[in-house]
Amino acid sequence: MALNKEQVIGLPTGAATVHVERGPVSKFAQSVTDGNPIYHDLAAARDAGFDSIPAPPTFTFSAASHWGVFPEDQPPDPTEGRGSPMRKIMGDLMKEGGLILHGEQEFVYHKPVQVGDTLHQEGKVVDLYSKQAKGKTMTFLVTETVFKNDAGDPVVTARFNLIHRK
Amino acid sequence: MAKPIAKLRYDDISEGDEAPVLHHELTRTDLVVYAGASGDMNPMHTDEVAAKAAGLPSVFGHGMLSMGILGRALTDWAGVGNLKAFRTRFTKQTWPGETLTTRIVVTGKGQVEEGKRVSVDLTLSNQDGEVKLDGSAIVAAA
């Protein structure tokens, strides 16, 4: 399969409006073994300087959109129904076998994510490259997703590095 | 406007300082709970039959669960809302029965326009010292 970096960089991976709710935030905190009362007790959150219950640092990775995407206020699909190019690129690589691994993850935090927030999420492909390691070919696909608030200010920037190894 | 309270005193922090260490023994139940809470339903994390059929010794932990445990160690130390950047590389899979241990070491500090910042390197390792995840973070200090 010919991988053309120039063809994929900048392609949209998707967009969504995401609502941050209390139940999902509290249960997500428990699921990462975090019993900090800030994540389930509003008084504790306010004592720590928040307006509302904050989300744990990794909440915007999958959990936020798993719980908070409702059909009535979704933006137009920037992929025009094609879906994320990540699925196509990794799907083509997997036709030849191999394994898909989560290689790296990065978050940059601009503002706290709190219960009651509505986040506007947009993702794009930012890199595609290959390396040879221990006789295997590693193909790296990097996407960047920016979560903005209603005012259009960035709240979290997430970079996701997915590896196909064969 | 939320103004999270920083727990770290900038003047008290030095390169080489370490955050309190957390230990967690990973169970299969942890993986099921994380799958449900995050929506990551990859059967390699929750379905022992499917994992063995794929040639694995058992189910293995979500990388993002490991990152979440390190996130807890960071926010316990620096205060929730004081994390400015957090990056990790997933180097090895985690397995049920392993005891995972966090390590967070200060690598530097400095001032930016928005305030005082402390940089750290971090790892999550098992009981034999095998590193599962390494990375770095930047936290705010007062």
Contacts between the chains, C-beta under 8 A, distances in Angstrom:
chain1	res1	chain2	res2	distance
A	24	B	37	7.5
A	27	B	37	5.0
A	28	B	37	4.7
A	28	B	38	6.8
A	30	B	33	7.2
A	30	B	37	7.2
A	31	B	30	7.9
A	31	B	33	4.9
A	31	B	34	4.6
A	31	B	36	7.4
A	31	B	37	3.5
A	31	B	38	6.7
A	31	B	65	7.5
A	31	B	68	7.4
A	32	B	34	7.1
A	32	B	65	6.4
A	32	B	68	2.9
A	32	B	69	6.0
A	32	B	71	6.6
A	32	B	72	6.0
A	33	B	24	5.5
A	33	B	30	7.3
A	33	B	68	7.5
A	33	B	69	5.7
A	33	B	72	6.2
A	34	B	68	7.3
A	34	B	71	7.6
A	34	B	72	4.2
A	34	B	75	7.6
A	36	B	72	7.5
A	36	B	75	7.0
A	36	B	76	7.1
A	36	B	80	6.5
A	38	B	80	5.0
A	39	B	80	7.8
A	48	B	4	6.3
A	48	B	5	5.6
A	48	B	79	6.9
A	48	B	80	6.0
A	48	B	81	7.0
A	49	B	2	6.3
A	49	B	3	4.6
A	49	B	4	4.6
A	49	B	5	4.4
A	49	B	81	6.7
A	50	B	2	4.7
A	50	B	4	6.5
A	50	B	80	7.8
A	50	B	81	6.6
A	51	B	1	7.3
A	51	B	2	5.0
A	52	B	2	7.8
A	54	B	2	7.3
A	54	B	4	7.5
A	54	B	80	5.6
A	54	B	81	5.7
A	56	B	68	6.6
A	56	B	71	5.9
A	56	B	72	7.4
A	56	B	75	7.3
A	56	B	80	7.9
A	57	B	68	7.7
A	57	B	71	3.9
A	57	B	74	7.0
A	57	B	75	6.6
A	57	B	83	5.2
A	57	B	86	5.7
A	58	B	64	5.8
A	58	B	67	5.3
A	58	B	68	4.8
A	58	B	71	5.3
A	58	B	86	8.0
A	61	B	38	7.4
A	61	B	64	5.5
A	61	B	67	8.0
A	62	B	38	5.0
A	62	B	39	5.2
A	62	B	40	5.5
A	62	B	64	7.2
A	63	B	37	6.3
A	63	B	38	4.6
A	63	B	39	6.3
A	65	B	39	7.7
A	66	B	38	6.5
A	66	B	39	2.7
A	67	B	39	7.3
A	101	B	90	7.1
A	102	B	63	4.5
A	102	B	64	7.3
A	102	B	90	5.5
A	103	B	89	6.8
A	103	B	90	6.3
A	104	B	87	6.9
A	104	B	88	6.7
A	104	B	89	4.9
A	104	B	90	7.0
A	105	B	63	7.2
A	105	B	64	7.0
A	105	B	67	6.1
A	105	B	87	7.0
A	105	B	88	5.6
A	105	B	90	7.6
A	106	B	85	7.4
A	106	B	86	7.1
A	106	B	87	3.7
A	106	B	88	7.7
A	107	B	83	7.9
A	107	B	85	6.9
A	107	B	86	4.9
A	107	B	87	7.4
A	108	B	84	7.3
A	108	B	85	5.0
A	109	B	83	5.6
A	109	B	84	5.5
A	109	B	85	6.8
A	109	B	86	7.5
A	111	B	2	7.6
A	112	B	2	4.9
A	112	B	4	6.2
A	112	B	81	4.8
A	114	B	2	6.2
A	159	B	87	7.8
